[in-house]
């Protein structure tokens, strides 16, 4: 059963995901959202189908060399399939994130970044950064703008800002034109997954001073 999701990924992001042109952090965001959203997953599968059709058309123009098929089978036989770790289901972290965290919420290594907010940076390539954020119920993230693109997906609880209200599965897409102050709903801590391709732009002095150390 799909989550009740109001805020989805754009077609541009889904097409780039299908084409394999996104940075690792953004790929992880898309995969995490698709694991909860039937609508975006169906759209992504349609782009995959189009890409597959194009590859088939190109393949028709190339002739395989003699013995290519047998050589491929031999390589497959030589390489064993990697062992996969079966993890218990987690009500907060979808499977793609569990693979990066190494388990459920209990496996997250939180670090304080001030005002009760905590983060855990996930290991991804240098083109973009990925992090989990825990915002205490009723607390706010410092007012900030963006030097690039920031995608924020709610995993637990909800938050509101100048744009709208975002609950589990919703993704907020922020760019250089948006300055906002996300505030977690009262009653439950908000856990979010966020990816950025450039540092944030804080308006207050203290967040700007600690920003290099927190890698935000």
ZIGIGI-V932921 format. One record per residue. N is the residue number from 1. RES is the residue in one small letter. PHI is phi in radians with two decimals (NA if undefined). PSI is psi in radians with two decimals (* if undefined). Layout:
BEGIN
N RES PHI PSI
N RES PHI PSI
END
This chain:
BEGIN
1 x NA 2.29
2 x -1.34 2.72
3 x -1.27 2.79
4 x -1.47 1.72
5 x -2.02 2.27
6 x -1.81 -0.53
7 x -1.96 2.01
8 x -1.95 3.03
9 x -1.31 2.71
10 x -1.41 2.80
11 x -1.06 -0.60
12 x -1.10 -0.73
13 x -1.17 -0.72
14 x -1.16 -0.68
15 x -1.17 -0.71
16 x -1.16 -0.63
17 x -1.11 -0.78
18 x -1.11 -0.64
19 x -1.40 -0.21
20 x 1.33 0.53
21 x -1.88 0.08
22 x -1.53 2.66
23 x -1.10 2.80
24 x -0.97 -0.77
25 x -1.06 -0.72
26 x -1.25 -0.62
27 x -1.03 -0.74
28 x -1.13 -0.69
29 x -1.07 -0.84
30 x -1.09 -0.79
31 x -1.06 -0.69
32 x -1.15 -0.77
33 x -1.14 -0.73
34 x -1.10 -0.50
35 x -1.20 -0.30
36 x -1.95 -0.33
37 x -2.00 1.88
38 x -1.09 -0.67
39 x -1.12 -0.86
40 x -1.24 -0.58
41 x -1.12 -0.72
42 x -1.12 -0.68
43 x -1.16 -0.73
44 x -1.12 -0.68
45 x -1.13 -0.56
46 x -1.19 -0.64
47 x -1.21 -0.64
48 x -1.06 -0.70
49 x -1.13 -0.72
50 x -1.10 -0.78
51 x -1.10 -0.69
52 x -1.11 -0.67
53 x -1.14 -0.70
54 x -1.13 -0.69
55 x -1.13 -0.66
56 x -1.12 -0.69
57 x -1.11 -0.70
58 x -1.22 -0.63
59 x -1.11 -0.53
60 x -1.12 -0.36
61 x -1.58 -0.06
62 x -2.07 2.45
63 x -1.84 2.24
64 x -1.22 2.52
65 x -1.30 2.77
66 x -1.05 2.31
67 x 1.45 0.02
68 x -1.12 -0.72
69 x -1.13 -0.79
70 x -1.12 -0.67
71 x -1.14 -0.66
72 x -1.13 -0.75
73 x -1.08 -0.65
74 x -1.15 -0.70
75 x -1.13 -0.70
76 x -1.09 -0.73
77 x -1.15 -0.56
78 x -1.31 -0.50
79 x -1.80 2.07
80 x -1.32 2.60
81 x -1.16 2.43
82 x -1.12 2.54
83 x -1.27 2.39
84 x -1.91 2.51
85 x -1.69 2.13
86 x -1.44 2.13
87 x -1.90 2.55
88 x -1.15 2.61
89 x -1.07 2.55
90 x -2.15 2.28
91 x -1.31 -0.22
92 x -1.88 -0.94
93 x -1.58 2.08
94 x -1.13 2.84
95 x -0.92 -0.77
96 x -1.01 -0.66
97 x -1.31 -0.61
98 x -1.02 -0.63
99 x -1.12 -0.60
100 x -1.42 -0.62
101 x -1.36 -0.57
102 x 1.61 0.40
103 x 2.66 -2.75
104 x -1.54 -2.82
105 x -1.00 -0.62
106 x -1.11 -0.31
107 x -1.61 -0.10
108 x -1.24 2.31
109 x -1.70 1.51
110 x -1.27 2.56
111 x -2.31 2.38
112 x -1.23 2.43
113 x -2.13 0.21
114 x 1.85 2.65
115 x 1.00 0.51
116 x 1.49 -0.21
117 x -1.37 2.42
118 x -2.21 2.70
119 x -2.44 2.79
120 x -2.43 2.01
121 x -1.42 2.31
122 x -1.69 2.55
123 x -1.35 1.89
124 x -2.38 3.07
125 x -1.15 2.87
126 x -1.29 -0.22
127 x -1.14 -0.44
128 x -2.76 2.80
129 x -1.98 2.68
130 x -2.31 2.43
131 x -2.65 2.67
132 x -1.74 2.45
133 x -2.16 2.40
134 x -2.05 2.01
135 x -1.92 2.05
136 x -1.00 2.60
137 x -0.93 2.23
138 x 1.46 -0.13
139 x -1.53 2.87
140 x -2.13 2.59
141 x -1.49 2.40
142 x -0.90 2.50
143 x -0.97 2.30
144 x -2.70 2.76
145 x -1.98 -2.87
146 x -2.43 2.42
147 x -1.61 -0.20
148 x -2.58 -2.37
149 x -1.90 2.37
150 x -2.21 2.20
151 x -1.91 2.23
152 x -2.20 2.12
153 x -2.02 2.30
154 x -1.44 2.29
155 x -1.90 -0.52
156 x -2.60 2.50
157 x 1.25 -2.57
158 x -2.87 2.85
159 x -2.50 2.82
160 x -2.24 2.62
161 x -2.57 -2.84
162 x -1.16 -0.26
163 x -1.57 -0.93
164 x -3.04 -2.94
165 x -1.85 2.33
166 x -2.17 2.22
167 x -2.08 -3.04
168 x -0.93 2.26
169 x 1.61 -0.40
170 x -1.20 2.52
171 x -2.11 2.19
172 x -1.68 2.27
173 x -1.87 1.96
174 x -1.99 2.43
175 x -2.25 -2.89
176 x -1.11 -0.32
177 x -1.51 -0.15
178 x -1.87 2.21
179 x -2.08 2.22
180 x -2.61 2.92
181 x -2.28 1.57
182 x -1.16 2.33
183 x -2.18 2.18
184 x -1.22 2.51
185 x -1.08 2.61
186 x -1.28 2.46
187 x 1.94 -0.42
188 x -2.72 2.35
189 x -1.04 2.52
190 x -1.80 2.18
191 x -1.92 2.21
192 x -2.19 2.75
193 x -2.01 2.17
194 x -2.26 2.46
195 x -2.26 2.51
196 x -2.44 2.61
197 x -1.90 0.14
198 x -2.82 2.72
199 x -1.07 2.63
200 x -1.25 2.90
201 x -2.11 1.70
202 x -1.44 2.57
203 x -1.62 -0.49
204 x -1.53 2.70
205 x -1.18 -0.85
206 x -1.06 -0.83
207 x -1.03 -0.60
208 x -1.18 -0.65
209 x -1.19 -0.68
210 x -1.59 -0.13
211 x -0.95 -0.78
212 x -1.08 -0.56
213 x -1.37 -0.47
214 x -1.62 -0.13
215 x 1.00 0.74
216 x -1.68 *
END
